[in-house]
Amino acid sequence: MTSVLRRAAAPFAVVTALVASLTACGTGPSQVNSAVIIDDRVISVDDVQAIIDKVVEDPAARQLSQQHKLDLVAREAVTQLITHQLLTEAAKDEGLRVNESDLKDLRENNPFDQELPTDGSVPTEQLVPALVNKARGFDAYANDTLLLSELAKKYLGRVSATVNVALFDKPDKARELADKVFADPGGAPTLMREASAAGMEPQLGLDTGPSPLGMRLLAPKNSVMMLYEAPTAQSAGGYVVVQIVSTDIADSPSPDFDPGQVDTSQLPDVGRYMLRERVLAGNIKISPRYGIWNAADMKVVPKSEADVAGFVLVPKSDQS
């Protein structure tokens, strides 16, 4: 923003610039009071704030307020509302309906029947989604959870991908490689070999087979993802660069696929990844006050984490 010559004029100048920026779009939904615009649909700031207000009233959220972490609640609320919008469209297009038996089971084991602990024993990454789900209410939680599961089940055993993968311990190296691979998709194998450190050789031409992993990586050909994998007992974690060489969605599940090997508790997460192509094909705008959309992990992240939290680079249709 340009500076002003007179200090007294600054407030008016700021307001004028803000109004101009919010109303500059001549067509389409107004950005005034919009938390999110997805094509021609709007999620208002009031919708988000209503959830935050309910969360703040929950005793379990006291620690978040004290630690000045309510921004996490806001981002989670926006994430869940975006997911709901995308899922509503997908359910209509895919002919999905909530399984009444599953709904009955979920209602009988309503996770909100018991109060969330207030002693800080629940990790923040688990507490925040639980608080937002509770604030949105059981019906919204059940609808989205069960429809995401149905979406995942519809595609289980049908989605596979062939990818090139490289792992790094620092985000700047991963980001640099992602940009190079995106600019030169044919040179990806060479670029990945050159960039990889000793002991961290890339995996080239990796075939996921018909698996949830293929569903997680579903994106247009020559897309490049950067993912962050947290350390586990089995892995040191790190920053993963993935080039999508090809993807395939079969008409029916592979006879080699065993649905019994899938953890049903993970189905809602798998279903979320099946919404990615709707995001990539559309136009999503998020108010800067909340952050930016991370299409790799299908959630809102702070703008300051854009280059390290994950992203998807998607080629234009005539380049794929």
C-alpha positions in Angstrom: 0.0 0.0 0.0 1.4 3.4 -0.9 2.2 5.8 1.9 0.2 9.0 2.5 1.6 12.4 3.0 -0.6 13.4 5.9 -1.0 11.2 8.9 -4.5 12.5 9.5 -5.6 11.2 6.1 -4.3 7.7 6.6 -7.5 6.1 8.2 -9.6 7.4 5.3 -7.1 6.2 2.7 -6.9 2.8 4.3 -10.7 2.4 4.3 -11.0 3.7 0.7 -8.4 1.2 -0.5 -10.0 -1.6 1.4 -13.5 -0.8 0.0 -12.0 -0.5 -3.5 -10.2 -3.9 -3.2 -13.4 -5.6 -2.0 -15.6 -4.2 -4.7 -13.1 -4.2 -7.6 -14.7 -7.4 -9.0 -17.4 -6.2 -11.4 -19.2 -9.6 -11.7 -19.7 -12.6 -9.5 -20.3 -12.9 -5.8 -19.4 -9.9 -3.7 -16.2 -10.3 -1.6 -17.6 -8.1 1.1 -18.1 -10.3 4.3 -17.0 -13.3 2.3 -14.7 -15.8 4.1 -14.6 -18.1 1.0 -15.9 -17.9 -2.6 -16.1 -21.2 -4.5 -17.1 -20.3 -8.0 -20.4 -18.6 -7.5 -21.0 -19.8 -3.9 -20.1 -17.9 -0.8 -19.2 -18.9 2.8 -19.7 -15.7 4.9 -17.5 -14.4 7.6 -20.6 -14.6 9.8 -20.8 -18.4 9.2 -17.3 -18.9 10.3 -17.6 -16.5 13.3 -20.7 -18.3 14.5 -18.7 -21.5 14.8 -15.8 -19.8 16.5 -18.2 -18.2 19.1 -19.6 -21.7 19.9 -16.1 -23.2 20.3 -15.0 -20.4 22.6 -17.9 -21.3 24.9 -16.7 -24.8 25.3 -14.6 -25.3 28.5 -12.2 -27.5 26.5 -11.3 -24.5 24.3 -10.0 -22.5 27.3 -6.5 -23.6 26.7 -6.6 -22.5 23.1 -7.8 -19.0 24.1 -5.1 -18.7 26.7 -2.5 -19.8 24.2 -3.8 -17.4 21.5 -4.5 -20.3 19.2 -8.0 -19.4 18.1 -6.6 -18.9 14.6 -6.4 -22.7 14.4 -10.1 -22.9 15.1 -10.9 -20.3 12.4 -8.9 -22.2 9.8 -10.5 -25.6 10.8 -13.9 -24.0 10.6 -13.2 -22.7 7.1 -11.8 -26.1 6.1 -14.9 -27.9 7.2 -17.3 -25.5 5.6 -15.4 -25.7 2.3 -15.4 -29.5 2.5 -19.1 -29.4 3.1 -19.7 -27.3 0.0 -17.6 -29.5 -2.2 -19.1 -32.7 -0.7 -22.6 -31.5 -1.3 -21.9 -31.1 -5.0 -20.1 -34.4 -5.2 -22.9 -36.3 -3.4 -25.4 -34.9 -5.9 -23.3 -35.7 -8.9 -22.3 -39.2 -7.7 -25.7 -40.1 -6.3 -24.4 -40.6 -2.8 -26.7 -41.0 0.2 -26.0 -41.4 3.9 -26.3 -45.1 4.9 -29.1 -45.2 7.5 -27.5 -48.1 9.4 -24.3 -46.2 9.7 -26.1 -43.1 10.8 -27.9 -45.1 13.5 -24.6 -46.5 14.8 -23.0 -43.1 14.8 -26.0 -41.6 16.7 -25.8 -44.3 19.3 -22.1 -43.7 19.7 -22.3 -39.9 19.4 -18.8 -38.6 20.1 -20.3 -35.4 21.5 -22.2 -37.1 24.3 -19.1 -36.8 26.5 -17.5 -33.5 27.2 -14.0 -33.0 25.8 -11.2 -33.0 28.4 -10.2 -29.6 29.8 -6.8 -30.7 31.2 -4.8 -30.4 28.0 -4.5 -34.1 27.5 -5.9 -34.0 24.0 -3.3 -32.9 21.4 -4.2 -29.7 19.7 -4.3 -31.3 16.2 -7.1 -33.6 17.6 -8.8 -31.1 19.9 -9.4 -28.4 17.3 -11.3 -30.5 14.7 -13.3 -32.1 17.5 -14.3 -28.7 18.9 -15.3 -27.4 15.4 -17.3 -30.6 14.6 -19.1 -30.2 17.9 -19.8 -26.6 17.3 -21.3 -27.4 13.9 -23.6 -29.9 15.5 -24.1 -33.7 15.2 -26.3 -33.6 12.1 -23.6 -31.6 10.1 -20.8 -33.8 11.5 -22.7 -37.1 10.7 -23.7 -35.9 7.2 -20.2 -35.0 6.2 -18.4 -37.9 7.9 -20.7 -40.5 6.4 -20.9 -39.0 2.9 -17.1 -38.8 2.7 -17.0 -42.5 3.7 -19.5 -43.3 0.9 -17.5 -41.3 -1.6 -14.4 -43.2 -0.6 -16.1 -46.6 -0.7 -17.4 -45.9 -4.2 -13.8 -45.5 -5.5 -12.0 -48.0 -3.4 -10.0 -50.5 -5.5 -10.6 -48.4 -8.6 -8.0 -45.6 -8.4 -4.3 -46.1 -9.1 -1.4 -43.8 -9.9 2.1 -44.0 -11.3 4.4 -41.4 -9.7 7.9 -40.2 -9.3 8.8 -39.5 -5.7 11.7 -37.7 -3.9 12.2 -37.1 -0.2 14.0 -34.2 1.5 14.6 -33.1 5.0 14.3 -29.4 4.2 11.4 -27.6 2.6 13.5 -25.2 0.5 15.1 -28.1 -1.4 11.8 -29.8 -2.0 10.2 -26.5 -3.2 13.1 -25.9 -5.6 12.8 -29.4 -7.1 9.0 -29.1 -7.4 9.3 -26.0 -9.4 11.9 -27.5 -11.7 10.0 -30.7 -12.3 6.8 -28.7 -13.0 8.7 -26.6 -15.6 10.3 -29.7 -17.2 8.1 -32.8 -16.5 10.0 -34.9 -19.0 13.2 -34.3 -17.2 11.8 -35.3 -13.8 13.8 -38.5 -13.3 17.1 -36.8 -14.0 16.1 -33.7 -11.9 15.1 -36.0 -9.0 18.3 -38.0 -9.1 20.5 -34.9 -9.2 18.6 -33.2 -6.3 18.5 -36.2 -4.0 21.1 -36.7 -1.3 23.0 -39.9 -0.7 20.8 -42.5 1.0 17.6 -40.7 -0.2 17.4 -42.0 -3.7 14.1 -41.1 -5.6 11.5 -43.8 -6.4 10.8 -43.5 -10.1 7.8 -45.0 -11.8 6.2 -46.1 -8.5 2.9 -47.8 -9.1 0.4 -47.4 -6.2 -1.9 -50.1 -7.5 -5.6 -49.8 -6.8 -5.2 -48.4 -3.3 -6.1 -45.5 -0.9 -2.6 -44.1 -1.7 -3.6 -43.7 -5.4 -6.8 -41.9 -4.2 -4.7 -39.6 -2.0 -2.5 -38.7 -5.0 -5.3 -38.2 -7.5 -4.5 -35.2 -9.7 -4.1 -34.4 -13.4 -1.1 -35.8 -15.3 2.2 -33.9 -14.7 0.8 -32.2 -11.6 3.5 -31.8 -8.9 2.7 -32.1 -5.2 4.8 -31.3 -2.2 3.6 -33.1 0.9 4.8 -32.9 4.5 5.0 -36.3 6.2 5.4 -36.1 10.0 7.9 -38.4 11.7 6.7 -41.7 12.9 8.1 -44.8 14.6 8.7 -46.3 11.2 9.8 -43.1 9.3 11.9 -40.0 9.9 9.3 -38.1 7.8 10.2 -35.1 5.7 9.1 -33.2 2.6 8.0 -35.3 -0.3 7.9 -34.1 -3.9 5.5 -36.2 -6.1 5.2 -35.9 -9.8 2.0 -37.5 -11.1 3.0 -39.5 -14.2 -0.4 -40.9 -14.8 -3.7 -41.8 -12.9 -6.4 -44.3 -13.8 -10.0 -44.7 -12.5 -11.3 -48.2 -13.5 -14.9 -48.9 -14.0 -15.0 -51.5 -11.2 -12.7 -52.5 -8.3 -9.7 -54.6 -9.1 -10.1 -58.3 -8.3 -6.8 -58.0 -6.5 -8.1 -55.3 -4.1 -9.1 -56.5 -0.6 -11.4 -53.9 1.0 -10.8 -55.8 4.3 -7.3 -54.3 4.4 -8.7 -50.7 4.6 -9.1 -49.1 8.0 -12.7 -47.9 7.9 -11.9 -45.1 10.3 -9.7 -43.6 7.6 -12.4 -43.5 5.0 -13.5 -39.9 5.6 -10.0 -38.7 5.0 -9.7 -40.8 1.9 -13.0 -39.3 0.7 -11.7 -35.8 1.1 -8.9 -36.5 -1.3 -11.5 -37.5 -3.9 -12.8 -33.9 -3.7 -9.4 -32.5 -4.8 -10.1 -32.4 -8.6 -13.2 -30.3 -7.9 -11.0 -27.7 -6.2 -8.4 -27.8 -9.0 -11.1 -27.5 -11.7 -12.9 -24.6 -10.0 -12.0 -21.2 -8.6 -11.7 -21.0 -4.8 -10.8 -17.7 -3.1 -10.2 -17.5 0.7 -10.0 -14.3 2.6 -6.4 -13.6 3.6 -7.5 -13.3 7.2 -7.9 -17.1 7.3 -5.0 -18.2 5.0 -4.8 -20.1 1.8 -6.1 -23.4 0.5 -3.6 -26.3 0.5 -4.9 -28.7 -2.2 -2.3 -31.3 -1.3 -3.8 -31.9 2.2 -7.2 -30.4 1.4 -7.2 -27.8 4.2 -6.6 -24.2 4.9 -3.1 -23.3 6.1 -1.5 -19.9 7.1 0.0 -18.0 4.2 3.3 -18.1 6.0 3.3 -21.9 5.7 2.4 -22.1 2.0 5.8 -23.3 0.8 6.3 -25.8 3.6 2.8 -27.2 4.5 2.1 -28.6 1.0 0.8 -27.6 -2.4 -0.2 -28.9 -5.8 1.1 -27.4 -9.1 -1.3 -28.2 -11.9 -0.5 -27.8 -15.6 -2.8 -26.1 -18.0 -5.1 -28.4 -19.8 -3.3 -28.0 -23.1 0.0 -29.0 -21.4 -1.1 -32.2 -19.8 
